[in-house]
Amino acid sequence: MHDDLKTVVITGGTKGIGAAIAEIFYRSGYAVVVCGRADNGFAKRLGRGVFFVKADVSKPAQMRALMAKAVRLTGRLDVLVNCAGSSGWSALKDIDEKFLESMLSVNLKGVLWASQAALPFLPKNGAIVNVASLAGKRGSANNSAYCAAKFAVVGLTQSLAKELGPRGIRVNAVCPVYVLTAGVLKALNGKNSPAGRNVPAYLRAFTMDQTALKRLPTADEVAQACLFLASDAASAVTGQSLNVDCGVLPQ
């Protein structure tokens, strides 16, 4: 048991942005529980007080089991970071039920199911941080299903902030632009991606034309924003969706 430490549960926490989030919370003194569909050994490599639980965020019963096991392992649950997600582009004419469900089941439903499952355990000063996307703030071509899901996460964040605020639970989101993880690079190589056949050239052009800082954010920078929003330093911040985008969409 590690009930002297605050506990964070991170969905999709074994790779990409989720792994960066797990590492920064661990370095900040949290007990960390990460979930994913398969164990890649990340939790064990990170250190003591880090636990992996196999779970699919699209399954409500598995989310309930995850939260209960996190409390059994660590004694408490203070922060939920909803990071599990998948991206993919498709022209409107090509979208079918399978593709739409693949975008909604993890990106939207998973956030709702995990939040619902965590609620009975979160204390008065607990926090939920949702990893949305800049695609939750502005639409783009061939991206309607993903944008719809991420816009919905921004709306869900606002709604849950109002609903859970009287219980002292804060709910915020981060909205990254492209972060060069393996998952994003794989998606950008898809046939309907805006990158076409030259992903490096597309990313160079996007960086120079779209960002104010002439660079893209790192996974660690997204993780830092999540840590801030979960911390007492953000005790008056709720219902917000913070762009971590190097100035692509100033607001």
N, C-alpha and C positions, 0 to 999 in steps of 0.2 A: 504493500500500500504506500501511496505517495500523497496522502491527503493533506500534507503540509504545503504542497505546491498547488497552484492553480492548474487546471486541466483545460486543454484545448482539444477539440475534435476537429479534424480537417478531412473533409471528403475529397477524394482525388488527390490525396496527399503524398503519393509515392513517387511522383515524377513531375517534371516541368515546374510551373508556378507553384503548385501544391507542395512540392518538395522544398522549394525555397521558403515557403511560408512555415512549413514544419521546422526547418532548420533555425529560422530566426526566432520562433517562439521557444524552441528548445534552448537556444543560446541565451534567451531572456529569462530562463528559469521556470518554464512551464513543464508539466508532464504533458506529453503529446500522444494522442491516439490518431493514427491515420487509417483511412479505409481506402480500398480499391477492389477491383474485381480479381486481382491476382497479386500475390506477394512477390515483389522483385528484390527483396532483401534490404530495401532502403532503411526501414525502421531499425533493423538490427544494426546496420552500419552506423546509423546516426548516434546511437548511444543508449545508455541505461535510462529508463524512464520514458522510452519511446516504444509504442506498441502498434502492431499492425492488426487490423480486424478486416477480414474479407467481407465485403458487403457491396450490394448494388443499390445505388441511390434511387433508382426508379421503382424500388420495391418497398412499400411502406413498412412491412413487417421486418425487413432486414434493417431499416433505419431504426426502428424501435429496439431491435436486438443490439445494434451497434451502440446506441446511447446507454443502454443498461449495462453492457459489458464495459464500456469506458468508465462508468461509475464503479463497477466491481473492481476494475484494475487499479484505479487511482483514488477512489474515495469521493470524487466530486466531478462536476462539469461546470465550467465557468464561461467558456467561449466556444462557439461553433463557427467555423469558417467553411462556407459552402463553396468549394473550389472545383468540384467535379464538373466537367463540361466537355463538349465536343463541337467542332466547327466544320462547316462544309458549305460549299456554294452549289446552287442549282438554279437554272433558268426557271421561270414560273411554269412554262409549258411542260417541263420535265418533272416537276414535283409530284410525287405520289404519296400515298398514305404511309408507306414504310419510311420514306425519307423524312416526312414531316414528323412522324412519331420519334424518329431517331434524334431530331433536333429538340423536340419538346420534352422527351422523357427524362433526359439527364439535365439539360440546361435550365428547364423550368420546374418540372414536376419534382426533380431531385432536390431542389432548393426548398420547395414547400414541404415535402415529406420529411427531410432531415430537420427542418425547423420545428415542425410539429412534434417529431419524436424527441427533440432536445428540450422542449418547453417544460415538461414536468420536473426536469432536473436543474434548470438554470436558476441561479439565485437572483436576488433583487438587483445586484450590480452586474449581472451577466450581460453578455454581448453576442450578437450574431453579425458576422461580416460576410457578405455575399460577393463573390467574384463575378461581376457582370462583364461588361465589355463596352468599349466605345461604340460598338454596334448596338448597344442599348440606348444610345443618345442620338444617333443619326443613321439613316438607312443608306444602303449601297446596292448597286445592281447585282442581280443574281444571288442575293443574300437575304431574301425575304423571310425564309423560315427561321434562320438563325437570328436575324434582327428582331423578328417578332418575339422569339423566346427571350432574348436579352432585354428588349424593352419591357417585357412582362416582369423580368427580375427586378428592374428598377421600380416598377409599380408595386410589386410585392414588397420590396424593401420599404417603400413609403407607407404602405398599408400596415405592415407588421410593426413598424415604428409607432404608429398611432395606437394599434391594438395592444402592444406589449409595454408601451411606455408607462402606463399606470402601475405596472408591476416592477418598474425600475430596470427593465431590460431594454438596451439600446440595439437598434438594427440599422446598419449602414452597408454600403456597397462600395467597391472600387471598380472603375471602368478603364481597364488597360486598352491601349492600342496594341498593335503587333508586338508580341514578346517572342523572341526567336527560340522557342522550344521545339523539340522534335515534333510535337503534335501540330503546331502551327505550320511548320515547314512542310509536313506531310499534306496538310489541307491546302496549302498554297500550290502544291504540285498537282492538285486535282484538276480535272478537265474544264470545270466552269470557274476556276479561280481567276481573279483579276490579274494575276501575275503572268498569265499566258504560259509560254514555254521557257521563260527566262526569269526565274524567281529572284536571283541576286540583282539583276538589273531593275526589276520592278521595285524591290525593297530600297535600292539606292535612290531611285527616282521619288518614291513615296517619302523617304526620309528628307530629301532636299526640298521637295515641293510642299509637303504637308506639315512637317514639324517645325515649331519655333526654335527648338534647341539643336536642330540638325542632327538628331540621333533618335534612336528608339529606346524606350525604357527597358530595364533589365528585370528579370524575375525577382531579384533581391529588392529592387525599388518598389515593386508591387507588394512584396512581402512586408517591407517597412511600413507602407501605408496601412496594410491590414493590422499590423501590430499596434500602430498608433490608434486606429479606430477601436480596437479592443481594449485599449488601456485607459487608466484613470485620467490621462492627459486629454482624452476626448469625452470626458464625463458629461458635457453639455451638448454633444453632437449626436443626433439621431435622425434617421430618415433621409440621410444624404447619400448621394452617389458621386464619389470623388473621382474625377478623371486623372488617370496616371498615364499621360499620353505625350509628354514632352511638348505640350502646347499645340497639338493638332486641332483641338476644339476648345478654345478659350471660352470660359463661361463665368 
